[in-house]
Amino acid sequence: MTLSARSLFQWIRPASAFSQEGPLERGKAAYESGQYLEALKLWKLAAQAGEAEASYRIGMLYARGEGVVRSVPDAAIWHERAAQLGNIEAQFQLGLIFLYGANPVLGPYRHETWYQSSAARLGDEASNVLDLIFPHGTSVAKDVDAAFRWISAAAEGGKAEAQTVLGNMYSDGLGCAKDLQAALGWYRAAADQKCAPAEFALGDVYYQGRGVAVDFEQAAIWYRKAADQDHVRAQVALAFMNLKGAGMPEAPAEAARLFQSAAMHDDAIALYNIGLLRLNGTGVARDIDLAETALRKAARKDHLPAIQALAEFYSHGAGAEPDLREAATWYEKAAERGDVQAQFFIGRFYATGTGVAPNIRQAAKWFERAAENGHATAAFNVAIFYLNGSGVERNVEAAIKWFERASEGGISAARVQLGRVYSVGMGVPRDQKLAGEWLSKAAVGGDPDAKTAYALFLLHHDGAAERLAQVQSLLTEAAEADYAPAAFQLGALQMGKFGGIADVRGAIPWFTRAARAGHVEAQYTLALLYADPNSSVTDARAAASWMATAARAGNAAAQFQLAVMYCTGNGVAQDVAQGVSWYEAAAQQGHTVAQYNLAVMVGRGQGREADPKKAVEWFQKAAEQGMAEAQVALGDALMSGTGVAQDRDMALHWYQHAARQNNEGAVRRLKAIGLTLADTER
């Protein structure tokens, strides 16, 4: 049995026997009792007497930092002494040191940190001090040739772990020519000793077909041998084979068992996969809480798929309410790890204030990061940011660059934006030819918005009669694809907006299609056409119905017109209270006439209880927007003190404003108090 296969220093001797033992054995006893300095002293005596094992054990003290300052270079020196004398354990350890190398260890109490601090204070003298304290240096250079020699020696001496590592070196061509057959031979030699890493390696050989034909059944046999010895990677590999049915029937329950076993060792891949299986109830009872716990453990180990899965888990709420704050946290972690989709999502979260406080600068940063990694939609978004100066300094050149990048990624809207930029001259010279080229490219892609944009461009920038048929065709194709703005523009075309004779009956079907698709302007336009007493399609009820639809969608003009309809009983049963409510809705959106009408009705107590103070507030809003009638009414209230404190000077102020607009009522009021407009302006 090798030293690595049993616990070190198990030889516990009675105190009476110590005098008969040599320094090597006495050193082992001291080590077992935790007397590391005493063990070091005794082993040095044994090493001076040529005991190879003593040198090996001193090397392990330095490697572990037991009784001495941890120093891999010192460990290598002692291991080499033992290795030269044929100690297999030392040969293996020395080979591993050369295989991986050893960088200086940094930390508040580490020698390299001490040296750096001394160098800052002592200058060149620090090197002399370092040489005295650490004569073998603070690092070991990687040397695969030396690693191959020493690991080969240990492997030939029968050490299974060395045989496995040597197999890996032959497989990868490290320190030797790549030789898959030699690798296979060493793996088999180690597996004969029931070495789990070698059994796992043989599983990989057959699974991947490295030097042998791919053989899933053989792979499963070797993975199983290693898994039975609790080899975590073998358990994970075998779990995947059971899950996929590779070389065996699908066995999700066995896959779940193996993933769970590996997860007990905190393996990130196993934690992630058992989390997914529990989340979906595959091969194991569905358990959202246990699934979330496993995914979170894997994510905390920086396992990107687990981080992504947690973000999705919290974003959509698997079996529970979504937690957008948690989703944002994990999306940002995935974004920081370079996940492009997560960069886009966290950008959108910051842009919309989803799960985080709105932060347009952060949104721009993440959209640009995703765009740099090839995300076309993110490129389009960051282009819009640069174009508008949102979250970044306005930069039309950068916007054009990102629009072009988004266009290359198939985003038709980017081509439309480029067309508009050049057509209008947003920060660049106008170029109608280039604008037309971009819009034409966008339209060719089949996007209805692009076709509509190109059609409108042709109408405004190329009025040739022969273009009208092309425009009609583009808009019809877009409208037939249920794109409401195209149907609306077709209605406008029929109404003679772009020339020609108006055809109301021809326009109605297109406006109706757009209106039914939720196009508010089409709803309002349709209502006006039906409400027009001179129209060939007059229909008061239809007018009221569409006006109500547009009003409910928030169109202020429709809200005003609907208020008039309710107050007059046109197309609806007369209901002054409803009328007042719709006037108020329009007034809240800044509709001047609605503000004035609302003030009149509230002041008179029509449709609701009279409120002179509220009436004055609405008169003032309309007056401040320049409505002469409201200015006169506000002046009257100030003059009489109705709903507001009496203030003759302010009353004159508002009369004066109205008089400048030639409002007769204002002029009469000024004359009545013996003033003219000229008098008030002196």
Secondary structure, 3 states (H helix, E strand, C coil): CCHHHCCCCCCCCCHHHHHHCCHHHHHHHHHHCCCHHHHHHHHHHHHHCCCHHHHHHHHHHHHHCCCCCCCHHHHHHHHHHHHHCCCHHHHHHHHHHHHHCECCCCCCCCHHHHHHHHHHHHCCHHHHHHHHHCCCCCCECCCHHHHHHHHHHHHHCCCHHHHHHHHHHHHHCCCCCCCHHHHHHHHHHHHCCCCHHHHHHHHHHHHHCCCCCCCHHHHHHHHHHHHHCCCHHHHHHHHHHHHHCCCCCCCHHHHHHHHHHHHCCCCHHHHHHHHHHHHHCCCCCCCHHHHHHHHHHHHHCCCHHHHHHHHHHHHHCCCCCCCHHHHHHHHHHHHHCCCHHHHHHHHHHHHHCCCCCCCHHHHHHHHHHHHHCCCHHHHHHHHHHHHHCCCCCCCHHHHHHHHHHHHHCCCHHHHHHHHHHHHHCCCCCCCHHHHHHHHHHHHHCCCHHHHHHHHHHHHHHCCCHHHHHHHHHHHHHHHHCCCHHHHHHHHHHHCCCCCCCCCHHHHHHHHHHHHHCCCHHHHHHHHHHHHCCCCCCCCHHHHHHHHHHHHHCCCHHHHHHHHHHHHHCCCCCCCHHHHHHHHHHHHHCCCHHHHHHHHHHHHHCCCCCCCHHHHHHHHHHHHHCCCHHHHHHHHHHHHHCCCCCCCHHHHHHHHHHHHCCCCHHHHHHHHHCCCCHHHHCC
